[in-house]
């Protein structure tokens, strides 16, 4: 069976005068129908840019300069804007980090639903409002909240509203870009449980983007790790947690203190992520890597399979190891 | 693996203390009584003690009042009621020279190292100003001291970092400069308000480890304010959990987190991402919205979300009672008479 989404060698450049900055460099991954896939990395690693590229909402100076994005076999790269508009929300929708910014502050929640749905489907206002009410109930918000304005809702409720909107046209894929980062931890867990319940009920696939690897390990089936514009490891969540292969993945996992278990000193990762305008040669992680070898500063490691369902870009593994 | 040492309680005298501190804000309106929109009880009846060589974590969700506590302690604004004691003396009456001395002794570190450093000044300037203003070292020794401070916070080679501008530094390095600036005036107390929440995950541990190192080497008293229970567990000797302006639970970090008593602390812990536990764990029990802190009605402030709430919880506000050795909880499930010592926390 072919995957729902197949990203092949995606490359995105920020075409700024002087030197273009490559924000996503030759990234490939796929998502099956109904699968939850996580993409983790630090700020500036290109994970959000990759998501925006998939939705075709990159803003200049960012541009896709290479690769293909196949959704149900159709290439989204180079699709004309009108086609893309009809495609978004219906097939792929997006939940942003900041629900406050995603919602229009001067329109009631109901009006925003109606606008969005009528832009895509021939519905009367009444029908759209009826559907909107059902959607709100689906995410655990009272129907009467259709009359509310965004500022009258708590952060968690706003995020639920945005999730309800993303569900409105029953898309096959929902991209969630740090959907719970701005929320308190209790609300975060409520929202995640809600997403999980809806996902099981409705069967959509999720691309979940976050810097919080510990959250991703719990929530997703497979996880991709990005570092400095490149995908450095991809593996099933449980395997990644049990046996991280890339030294960066291991470092990331050691950056989160435990809430249970023994209290021991953990170190994080020395140094800082590189400037994408002038990334290090060879493996981009080598200046911070504890297992660095001579080759790492010279030759860029390729992403190679280490098992049927996992791959890693590191000289410690694969053909040359 | 190296275990993190915990400082035992009561080994050092209290240096800074908040005593039944409350801070209320007007919710809006003018001086005209009919425009009055109520009073926000940001912080109500908070008592805490900071000791040299100890890190106390103040944990809570946004709006719980934890930053307000730090700001009151730093005298950025006065408490509505209650006292702030520094080495046993009420600092709220201090003016002029003594007030300045207090500000030197109690330093704050802010969340955002991108806005807390002057972008047009080199690190050398940022660190030498407090040294000169407070006459910490004679002028000819300033450069040397700046380099020492940079070395202390792990920015080596110091000479190289001293010559840089903030924009040439990463977030973690900037936060280290902010810490060095706080240390420049040789304070006794550091109030760190979410010092790692804006940093990249891979460099957060470096800052937490620096805090542990400073606590031990310089015998500093730390107040670590955070929403992240895991990081509080990592660095703190004592933990104070706040909810809607109230301290709901307090005690030795590992004791509290091993066996949380207050239903909110339990909810908070069950919500923390924990890959080892996996998704098989049970669903959250807490439900409902946060109760308002604008003119709060009597009763427990957690009652609207508490899975164990009883009638009494909505009627009377529970007291903070000692529920065990060096442990306090504000919950009707722990009436004061049944505490092991039967003692009220503050009399």
Interface residues (C-beta under 8 A of the other chain):
Chain A: X42 X43 X154 X184 X185 X186 X187 X188 X189 X190 X193 X196 X211 X212 X213 X214 X215 X217 X218 X219 X241 X251 X252 X254 X255 X256 X257 X258 X259 X260 X261 X262 X263 X264 X265 X266 X267 X268 X269 X270 X272 X273
Chain B: X1 X2 X3 X4 X61 X62 X170 X171 X172 X173 X200 X201 X202 X203 X204 X205 X206 X208 X209 X227 X228 X229 X230 X231 X233 X234 X254 X257 X267 X268 X269 X270 X271 X272 X273 X274 X275 X276 X277 X278 X279 X283 X284 X286 X289 X290
